[in-house]
Amino acid sequence: MQVLIIGGNGFIGSHLTDFLVAKGQSVRVYNRSPNPYCQPHGEVEYIYGDFSNQNLLKTSLKGVDIVYQLVSTTIPTTSNDNPKLDVASNVIDTLHLLENCVQSSVRKIIFPSSGGTVYGIPQNVPIAETHPTQPICSYGITKITIEKYLHLFHYLYGLDYSILRIANPYGPRQNPTGKIGAITVFLYRIMNNLPIQIWGDGEIIRDYLYISDVIQALYVAQNHDINTKLFNIGSGQGISLNELLAKIHQVVKHDFQVNYIPGRKVDIPINVLDISRANKILKWQPAINLETGIEKTWWWLKEL
């Protein structure tokens, strides 16, 4: 079986590549650039190009059975600054990809959507897959739109798919100086004696999931030919930023400074996913608790 991972050199993609290679699968990676935190696999075929380069991407689909579409050109906090770019670079380019998948007889596409943004401000928690979707950022809107097109292409052309609405992944190889990934960013700043910046009062609640649990979910989605197409993937437990900082202090035993600044309109007050569907149908559940995940990420940062 041939697998194509679009974005296979990214944070999630590089771990998925490692995992699938270890499982003995034939992996091809399509990415804009190499991963700065790990070496390429000798047995993996790498193709370098932009997601918008549809001719090159079409070539990379030759002989492929399963596609993971992990690329996103925007992030939630800035997507509202230019919604047209968000649509053009994510929705339109994904539509080109879906058309090419049909032409290339791809069997299945697996799409990690956003469990943290597609539901908007929740009416109840934990949030089940049946909850209304009212995203308050363009990023979430484009994710929902792509989900709908996946359903359409399945209906029209028989292209199978799975959608995983993933919570807040963290762990090794996540950009420690980036604008997303609170745990990794916080740990990096603590390690370098830099203050941590918190938007709002720190009472925002999120659902954090260690990277190896994300990868396991992506893998089992590949191996299940089932009627259910949509799954929440998270820890199933919420923790506020203030509680997270206390947990980090407990694990790393290192003092740090926290600066609180005015909150942002784009930040949802609480997001905790109901993962019972994934547990029941995919037989998936997270295996790494928060303390262990923080410790693993801390030691990775120390090794950089």
C-alpha positions, 0 to 999 in steps of 0.5 A: 500500500502506498501512502502520500503524506502532504505536509509530511515534514511538519510537526504532525506529518514527520511523526506520522511518517516515522510511525508508518515507516515503522509499520512497514508501509510505503510512504511518500512525503510531499512538503515545501521544505525539510524538517529542521528537527529530524533527518529524512528517512532513507526509505521515504520518497520526498517531493518538495513543492508548494501545496498550490503546485497542482501539477507536481502534486498530481504527479506525487499521487501516482500509485497512491492508495491513501492520502493524508492532507495535513497542510494548512497555510493559516492559523486560527489567531490570524486567519481573520486578517485575510479570509480571502487568502485563507479560502484561496490557499486552503479550500481551493487548493484542497478542491484541486487535490480532491479532483486529482485524487479522483483522477488518480484512483486514490482510495481514501483521504484522511483529513485532520480538521480542527476540534478547537475551532469548528464548533465555536463557542460551545453550548455544552461540554464536552463537545460531541461531533453532533454539536452545531458548528459556528466557528468564530475564525476563518480558519474554522470556517475553511476546515468545515468547508473542506469537510463538506467537500469531502462528503460531496466527493464521496457522494459523487465519486466514491472517494472514501474519507475520514475526518479527525477533529483534533484538539490541541496537539503538542510534543517534540518537533512542534515549533517552540517559537511559533504562535500555536502550541501553548505547552511547547512554547511555554516550556521553551520560554521557561527553559530560556528564562523568558516571560510567558505571555497569556492573553486574558486572565488565564481561565481559558480552558483547552484540551491538550493531546500528546503527539503520539496519541494523535498519530495513533488516531491517524493510523487507525482511521486509515485502517477502518473501512466504516460508515462513520466518517467524523471523529473528535480526537482529544484528551477528553479533559479540559484544563485552564491556562493557569492550571496548565502553568501550575502543572508545568511548574510541578513537572519541570520544577523551574520558576518563571514569569507570567505576563497577562495581557488583554484577551482576544475576541477570537479566543473561545472560553472553553473547548473540551471534546467528547471522544466517546465515538472514537473510543467506541468505533475506532477503539482509540483512546489517549495513552499519554497523560498530561504530566508525562507529555509535558516531561517528554516535551521538556526533555526534547527541548533540552536536547535541541 
